[in-house]
Amino acid sequence: MSKASFERLAAQLGSLEDDRSVNLNVKDREDTKPNLTAAQRILKAWETKDYFSLLGLPEPEADELGRPVWSCTEVEVSKAYRKLSIVVHPDKNPGDEESRRAFEVLNQAHRMLKDPTSRDDVLRGAAEKARKRREQQEAAADLSTRMQLNAAKNERARELRKAEGQGLQAHILEQMRKRQEEAKRRAEAAAKAAKARSLREAGSDDEEDAVNPSRGNPRGAGQGPGQPAGKSRPAPESDSEEEAAAAAARNKRRKKPSFI
């Protein structure tokens, strides 16, 4: 069954529900009278936990998998809140207790639909109500229409599951790609830091060698034990020079003969 056929069947069920709404009791008809003030309508919606009606927003629907479907954005939620807050603001209604309480619950409902966690809870509850309401509408249809609707719902549910699986796979691949890019960036940053550190260490060694040339030999080049740093040891004399010096020393110490 095509999507257009499914929508036509849904419209037929909607008309059946409208026919059944004629049988509402007197109390329900009184509650829906349009003579309620904005503050009274807000307080009534708060009592029934109908936060969407409270803000004048459309109610969520449920898809064939029972998930909430809601087209309103955060901007639209804030816009509806500002519009109503001007009407029931205590400064605009001094001394009006209903307006004061309506303003308080309006703020609470706005916070609930703005916060992601509480909004998800509210949307799930609204989707469950929408699902039950749709089941009641389908139960009012004839057997042939219900069979067609069930076939269309099953087909749509398969399409949604397939799209959900593809979306999940795409999400996983995207997360993997992001992790790989992050790991690559970290590796490049680590390599760059190591290279910079190596260059700094090499530059520091060159500067120290230029300031202290004897850094490689703490005792000085050619320095022997006991010699002060920075002084080189004289080159050793040749063997002939050493022998001549020793002979001269011996002749100098030789004594004169006693008979002279």
Backbone torsions as a table, in degrees:
resi	resn	phi	psi	omega
1	MET	NA	134.6	-178.6
2	SER	-74.9	166.3	179.5
3	LYS	-65.8	-35.2	179.3
4	ALA	-64.2	-40.7	178.3
5	SER	-64.0	-39.6	179.2
6	PHE	-63.9	-40.1	179.4
7	GLU	-66.5	-36.4	177.9
8	ARG	-64.1	-41.6	178.4
9	LEU	-64.8	-39.2	178.5
10	ALA	-64.2	-37.0	178.1
11	ALA	-65.8	-37.2	177.2
12	GLN	-63.5	-41.1	178.4
13	LEU	-65.7	-35.2	177.9
14	GLY	-63.9	-38.5	177.6
15	SER	-67.3	-35.7	175.7
16	LEU	-62.8	-39.2	179.5
17	GLU	-67.4	-35.2	177.8
18	ASP	-65.0	-37.8	177.9
19	ASP	-64.8	-38.3	179.9
20	ARG	-70.0	-26.5	-178.5
21	SER	-68.2	-16.3	177.3
22	VAL	-65.3	-24.4	-177.6
23	ASN	-87.4	15.9	177.8
24	LEU	-62.8	148.0	179.9
25	ASN	-76.9	173.3	-174.0
26	VAL	-64.8	-36.8	-178.1
27	LYS	-63.1	-44.0	179.6
28	ASP	-63.8	-38.3	179.7
29	ARG	-67.4	-34.6	178.1
30	GLU	-68.2	-36.2	-179.3
31	ASP	-68.1	-25.9	-177.4
32	THR	-95.0	11.7	178.3
33	LYS	-64.7	142.1	-176.0
34	PRO	-81.5	9.2	-176.7
35	ASN	-90.2	11.2	176.5
36	LEU	-76.5	140.7	175.0
37	THR	-75.0	168.2	179.6
38	ALA	-61.2	-40.0	179.8
39	ALA	-66.5	-42.1	178.8
40	GLN	-64.7	-40.9	179.3
41	ARG	-64.2	-40.5	178.9
42	ILE	-64.0	-44.4	-179.2
43	LEU	-66.6	-37.5	179.1
44	LYS	-66.0	-42.9	178.3
45	ALA	-65.6	-33.5	178.9
46	TRP	-67.4	-39.1	179.4
47	GLU	-63.4	-37.2	179.6
48	THR	-89.6	3.8	-180.0
49	LYS	59.6	32.8	176.7
50	ASP	-96.6	79.0	-172.7
51	TYR	-69.8	-24.9	-179.8
52	PHE	-75.1	-44.0	175.4
53	SER	-65.1	-32.4	179.4
54	LEU	-59.9	-41.3	-179.0
55	LEU	-92.3	1.2	-179.2
56	GLY	72.5	30.1	-178.4
57	LEU	-106.6	153.9	177.4
58	PRO	-67.1	147.4	180.0
59	GLU	-78.2	148.2	177.9
60	PRO	-68.7	156.4	173.5
61	GLU	-112.2	175.6	178.1
62	ALA	-120.9	136.4	176.7
63	ASP	-81.2	-175.7	-176.6
64	GLU	-67.9	-13.1	175.7
65	LEU	-98.6	4.7	179.0
66	GLY	81.7	9.6	179.9
67	ARG	-86.1	148.3	-179.2
68	PRO	-70.0	141.8	176.2
69	VAL	-126.4	115.5	-176.7
70	TRP	-141.5	127.3	-173.0
71	SER	-94.1	-7.1	-176.2
72	CYS	-74.6	139.7	177.5
73	THR	-99.0	170.5	178.0
74	GLU	-62.8	-33.2	178.7
75	VAL	-64.1	-41.6	179.4
76	GLU	-67.8	-36.8	177.2
77	VAL	-63.2	-46.0	179.6
78	SER	-65.5	-36.9	179.3
79	LYS	-64.2	-43.8	177.9
80	ALA	-64.8	-37.4	178.8
81	TYR	-64.2	-46.8	-179.0
82	ARG	-62.5	-38.0	-179.3
83	LYS	-63.2	-43.1	-179.0
84	LEU	-77.9	-33.6	-178.2
85	SER	-63.9	-30.2	176.9
86	ILE	-66.9	-36.0	-176.5
87	VAL	-71.1	-42.6	-173.9
88	VAL	-104.5	13.6	-179.2
89	HIS	-63.2	136.5	-179.4
90	PRO	-57.4	-31.7	179.3
91	ASP	-67.9	-28.0	178.0
92	LYS	-82.2	-19.9	-177.7
93	ASN	-130.9	67.9	-177.3
94	PRO	-63.2	131.2	178.7
95	GLY	81.6	-1.4	-179.2
96	ASP	-91.6	107.6	-177.3
97	GLU	-67.2	-37.8	179.6
98	GLU	-62.9	-41.8	179.0
99	SER	-65.1	-39.2	179.0
100	ARG	-62.1	-47.4	179.8
101	ARG	-66.7	-37.9	178.2
102	ALA	-63.1	-38.2	178.2
103	PHE	-64.9	-38.5	179.5
104	GLU	-65.9	-48.0	-178.1
105	VAL	-70.9	-28.0	175.9
106	LEU	-63.0	-42.3	176.5
107	ASN	-63.8	-40.7	179.0
108	GLN	-64.9	-43.4	178.8
109	ALA	-63.7	-38.3	178.7
110	HIS	-64.0	-42.6	178.7
111	ARG	-64.5	-38.6	-179.8
112	MET	-63.6	-39.7	-178.2
113	LEU	-83.7	-12.0	176.1
114	LYS	-90.4	-32.4	-179.9
115	ASP	-76.6	126.9	-175.6
116	PRO	-59.3	-40.7	-176.8
117	THR	-67.1	-52.3	-179.4
118	SER	-67.4	-33.4	178.5
119	ARG	-64.4	-40.2	178.5
120	ASP	-62.4	-39.9	178.4
121	ASP	-63.9	-43.8	-179.9
122	VAL	-65.5	-40.9	-179.5
123	LEU	-65.9	-38.5	178.0
124	ARG	-64.0	-42.0	177.3
125	GLY	-63.6	-41.2	178.7
126	ALA	-67.2	-37.4	178.8
127	ALA	-65.7	-36.5	177.6
128	GLU	-65.1	-41.3	176.7
129	LYS	-63.7	-40.9	179.3
130	ALA	-64.3	-38.4	179.4
131	ARG	-64.5	-44.7	179.0
132	LYS	-64.6	-39.3	178.7
133	ARG	-63.6	-39.3	178.7
134	ARG	-68.5	-37.2	177.3
135	GLU	-63.5	-38.2	177.1
136	GLN	-65.2	-38.7	177.3
137	GLN	-65.3	-41.4	179.4
138	GLU	-66.7	-33.6	179.5
139	ALA	-66.6	-24.4	179.9
140	ALA	-80.9	-11.7	-179.1
141	ALA	-82.5	167.5	177.8
142	ASP	-76.9	171.7	-173.4
143	LEU	-62.1	-43.9	-178.6
144	SER	-62.0	-42.6	179.3
145	THR	-65.9	-40.1	179.3
146	ARG	-64.2	-39.6	178.9
147	MET	-64.1	-43.2	178.8
148	GLN	-64.1	-40.9	178.7
149	LEU	-64.6	-41.7	179.2
150	ASN	-63.5	-40.9	178.5
151	ALA	-64.1	-42.3	179.3
152	ALA	-66.2	-39.4	179.3
153	LYS	-65.0	-41.8	179.4
154	ASN	-63.6	-41.6	178.1
155	GLU	-64.1	-43.3	179.1
156	ARG	-64.9	-37.5	178.7
157	ALA	-64.5	-39.3	177.1
158	ARG	-63.2	-41.3	178.9
159	GLU	-63.7	-40.5	179.8
160	LEU	-66.6	-40.6	178.2
161	ARG	-64.1	-40.5	178.6
162	LYS	-63.5	-46.6	178.5
163	ALA	-63.7	-37.1	179.0
164	GLU	-64.9	-42.2	178.1
165	GLY	-63.9	-42.2	178.1
166	GLN	-65.4	-39.6	177.7
167	GLY	-64.9	-39.6	178.3
168	LEU	-65.3	-42.6	178.6
169	GLN	-63.0	-42.7	178.0
170	ALA	-63.7	-37.7	178.3
171	HIS	-64.6	-42.8	179.8
172	ILE	-63.6	-44.5	179.3
173	LEU	-63.1	-38.2	178.5
174	GLU	-66.2	-40.5	177.5
175	GLN	-64.8	-40.3	177.3
176	MET	-62.8	-42.8	179.8
177	ARG	-62.8	-41.2	179.2
178	LYS	-64.8	-40.2	178.9
179	ARG	-65.8	-39.4	178.5
180	GLN	-64.7	-42.5	178.0
181	GLU	-64.4	-38.8	178.5
182	GLU	-66.1	-41.4	177.5
183	ALA	-63.8	-39.3	178.0
184	LYS	-64.4	-43.5	178.2
185	ARG	-62.7	-40.3	179.3
186	ARG	-66.1	-41.5	179.1
187	ALA	-63.7	-41.7	178.3
188	GLU	-65.0	-40.8	178.4
189	ALA	-64.8	-40.0	178.9
190	ALA	-65.8	-42.2	178.6
191	ALA	-63.9	-40.9	179.2
192	LYS	-65.2	-40.6	178.9
193	ALA	-66.2	-39.8	179.4
194	ALA	-65.6	-39.6	178.7
195	LYS	-65.7	-42.8	178.5
196	ALA	-63.6	-39.9	178.5
197	ARG	-64.5	-40.4	178.3
198	SER	-64.2	-40.9	178.2
199	LEU	-65.5	-39.4	178.4
200	ARG	-63.9	-42.1	179.6
201	GLU	-65.1	-41.5	178.9
202	ALA	-64.8	-41.7	178.0
203	GLY	-64.6	-36.7	178.5
204	SER	-66.1	-39.6	178.1
205	ASP	-64.9	-41.0	179.7
206	ASP	-63.9	-41.8	179.2
207	GLU	-64.4	-39.9	-179.3
208	GLU	-69.1	-36.8	177.3
209	ASP	-65.0	-37.2	179.4
210	ALA	-68.2	-36.6	-179.8
211	VAL	-76.2	-38.5	-175.9
212	ASN	-127.4	89.8	-177.3
213	PRO	-62.9	-26.6	-177.5
214	SER	-88.6	18.5	-178.0
215	ARG	-60.9	-32.7	-178.9
216	GLY	-73.2	-24.5	179.0
217	ASN	-129.9	94.3	-174.0
218	PRO	-55.7	-27.6	-177.0
219	ARG	-90.6	-1.4	179.3
220	GLY	93.9	145.6	-179.3
221	ALA	-66.4	125.3	178.8
222	GLY	71.4	16.1	-176.0
223	GLN	-86.5	132.5	178.5
224	GLY	-97.3	176.7	179.2
225	PRO	-63.3	136.2	176.5
226	GLY	86.9	-11.4	179.5
227	GLN	-84.2	144.4	178.3
228	PRO	-68.3	151.9	-178.7
229	ALA	-64.5	142.5	177.2
230	GLY	93.8	-12.7	178.9
231	LYS	-102.4	132.6	-178.3
232	SER	-91.1	151.6	179.4
233	ARG	-76.6	132.4	179.5
234	PRO	-61.7	149.0	-179.6
235	ALA	-67.2	138.4	-179.7
236	PRO	-64.3	145.8	178.1
237	GLU	-76.1	162.4	178.8
238	SER	-74.6	167.1	-178.1
239	ASP	-64.4	-38.7	-178.4
240	SER	-65.5	-39.8	179.7
241	GLU	-66.8	-38.4	178.6
242	GLU	-66.1	-40.8	179.1
243	GLU	-65.2	-41.4	180.0
244	ALA	-63.9	-40.7	179.2
245	ALA	-65.4	-38.8	179.0
246	ALA	-66.6	-39.8	178.8
247	ALA	-65.3	-40.9	178.7
248	ALA	-63.1	-36.9	178.8
249	ALA	-67.6	-38.2	179.8
250	ARG	-67.2	-43.1	179.6
251	ASN	-63.4	-35.2	-179.3
252	LYS	-68.1	-32.4	-178.8
253	ARG	-87.9	-5.8	-176.6
254	ARG	-68.9	134.9	-177.6
255	LYS	-85.8	154.0	176.3
256	LYS	-73.0	152.0	177.4
257	PRO	-64.8	151.9	-174.4
258	SER	-74.2	-23.6	-176.6
259	PHE	-82.5	-4.1	179.8
260	ILE	-85.9	NA	NA
